[in-house]
Amino acid sequence: MEAKEILQKVKEFFNELTTPEEKKPVKMSEYQLKDGGMVQIEELAVGGVVMIDGAPALPGELELVDGTKIVVGENGVISEVKPASETPAPEMPEMDMGSKFAAFEQMTAGKFSEYESKFAAYESKFADYEVKLNKATKVIEELLKLSTLLADAPAATADPVVKAPSNFKEEKKINYNALFTN
């Protein structure tokens, strides 16, 4: 393989690596506010985005049905998440064990689905980083091949200094002292 071919491959790999990828649509989860309204939240964490009816939420504080408070900044970006206050849960009426288990299962199902969606998003990001790392590895491998090829290339045998033809005549030196001493 010639140096020019390797260099072309390196350019192609580098262009793939530096070309911005298309943004994937963000999955929004729907949450109910304490006042009965609905909001869409990209991620219920600092940096997530809150949307109301397709537009970013106005700055302020929102409270979800479960008591979680969200402080929203400019452009609907979450700046703080305050978990529901640690007040003791109201005592449940007497139930048999099957009913208690069903109530517990219902309360935790939402949390598990939220964690599963976050985990899936992290897996997707990790996969994207793996692809980029593989592309970067290809670029490095091709650069190493090029370096090896250049290091193994025979040194040029021609004289690197080339005299250019001159339009000036050769000047003869005159000994002026000899002219005046006679």
C-alpha positions in Angstrom: 0.0 0.0 0.0 1.4 3.4 -0.9 1.6 6.4 1.3 -1.0 8.3 -0.7 -3.5 5.6 -0.3 -3.0 5.3 3.5 -3.2 9.1 3.8 -6.5 9.1 1.9 -7.9 6.4 4.2 -6.8 8.4 7.3 -8.6 11.5 5.8 -11.8 9.4 5.3 -11.7 8.0 8.8 -11.0 11.4 10.3 -13.9 13.0 8.4 -16.2 10.2 9.7 -15.0 10.8 13.2 -15.4 14.6 13.1 -18.7 14.8 11.1 -21.4 15.8 13.5 -24.0 13.1 13.9 -27.7 13.8 13.6 -29.5 14.4 16.8 -31.7 11.6 17.9 -35.2 12.5 19.0 -35.3 12.8 22.8 -37.7 10.5 24.6 -39.9 12.6 26.9 -41.8 11.0 29.9 -45.1 12.4 31.0 -45.7 13.5 34.6 -48.7 14.8 36.3 -48.6 18.0 38.3 -50.2 18.3 41.7 -52.6 20.9 40.3 -53.8 18.3 37.7 -51.8 19.5 34.6 -49.4 17.4 32.6 -45.7 18.0 31.8 -43.2 16.2 29.6 -39.8 15.8 31.1 -36.7 14.6 29.3 -34.9 13.5 32.4 -36.0 14.1 36.0 -32.6 15.4 37.0 -30.6 18.6 36.9 -30.0 19.5 33.2 -33.2 17.8 32.0 -35.8 19.8 30.1 -39.4 20.4 31.1 -42.0 20.9 28.3 -45.6 22.0 28.7 -47.8 21.6 25.6 -44.7 21.3 23.4 -43.0 24.5 24.6 -40.3 24.9 27.3 -41.7 25.5 30.8 -41.4 29.0 32.2 -39.0 29.6 35.0 -40.3 28.8 38.4 -41.2 25.8 40.7 -43.4 22.9 39.7 -44.7 20.2 42.1 -45.5 16.7 40.9 -48.3 14.5 42.3 -45.8 12.6 44.4 -44.6 15.8 46.1 -41.3 16.1 44.1 -40.6 19.8 43.4 -38.7 20.9 40.3 -37.0 24.2 40.0 -37.1 25.3 36.3 -34.7 27.8 34.9 -34.4 29.5 31.5 -35.6 27.5 28.4 -37.3 24.9 30.6 -34.0 23.4 32.0 -34.2 21.8 35.4 -31.8 23.6 37.9 -32.9 21.7 41.0 -34.9 18.6 42.0 -36.3 18.5 45.5 -37.5 15.1 46.5 -40.9 14.7 48.2 -40.7 15.7 51.9 -39.9 13.0 54.3 -43.3 13.1 56.0 -44.5 9.7 57.3 -46.9 8.1 54.9 -50.5 7.9 56.0 -51.3 4.6 57.6 -52.9 2.2 55.3 -56.2 0.8 56.2 -56.2 -2.8 57.4 -55.6 -5.0 54.4 -54.7 -8.6 53.8 -51.2 -9.3 52.7 -52.2 -9.7 49.0 -53.7 -6.2 49.0 -50.7 -4.7 50.6 -48.4 -6.4 48.1 -50.6 -5.1 45.2 -50.4 -1.6 46.6 -46.7 -1.8 47.0 -46.2 -3.2 43.5 -48.3 -0.3 42.1 -46.3 2.3 44.0 -42.9 0.9 42.8 -43.8 0.1 39.2 -43.5 3.7 38.1 -40.1 4.1 39.7 -38.8 0.9 38.0 -40.0 2.0 34.6 -38.3 5.4 35.1 -35.0 3.7 36.0 -35.3 1.3 33.1 -35.7 4.2 30.6 -32.7 6.0 32.2 -30.6 2.9 31.9 -31.6 2.4 28.3 -30.6 6.0 27.5 -27.2 5.4 29.2 -26.7 2.2 27.2 -27.5 4.1 24.0 -24.9 6.8 24.8 -22.3 4.1 25.7 -22.9 2.4 22.3 -22.4 5.8 20.5 -19.1 6.3 22.4 -18.0 2.8 21.4 -18.6 3.5 17.7 -16.6 6.8 18.0 -13.8 5.0 19.8 -13.6 2.3 17.0 -13.4 5.1 14.4 -10.6 6.8 16.3 -8.7 3.5 16.6 -8.9 3.0 12.8 -7.4 6.5 12.3 -4.6 5.7 14.7 -3.9 2.4 13.0 -3.7 4.0 9.6 -1.4 6.8 10.9 0.9 4.1 12.3 1.0 2.3 9.0 1.9 5.6 7.3 4.6 6.4 9.8 6.1 2.9 9.3 6.0 3.3 5.6 7.7 6.6 5.7 10.3 5.4 8.2 11.1 2.3 6.0 11.3 4.4 2.8 14.8 4.5 1.3 16.6 7.8 1.7 16.9 10.0 -1.4 20.3 9.5 -3.2 20.2 12.7 -5.2 22.2 15.7 -4.0 19.6 17.9 -2.2 21.6 21.1 -3.1 21.0 22.0 -6.7 22.9 24.9 -8.3 20.7 27.2 -10.2 22.2 28.7 -13.4 23.3 32.3 -12.9 23.1 35.2 -15.4 26.1 36.9 -13.9 29.6 36.6 -15.3 32.3 35.4 -13.2 34.2 38.2 -11.7 38.0 38.2 -11.7 39.8 39.7 -8.7 42.3 42.5 -9.4 45.2 43.1 -7.2 45.2 46.8 -6.8 48.4 46.9 -4.6 50.4 45.4 -7.5 49.3 48.2 -9.8 50.7 51.0 -7.6 53.9 49.5 -6.3 55.9 49.6 -9.6 
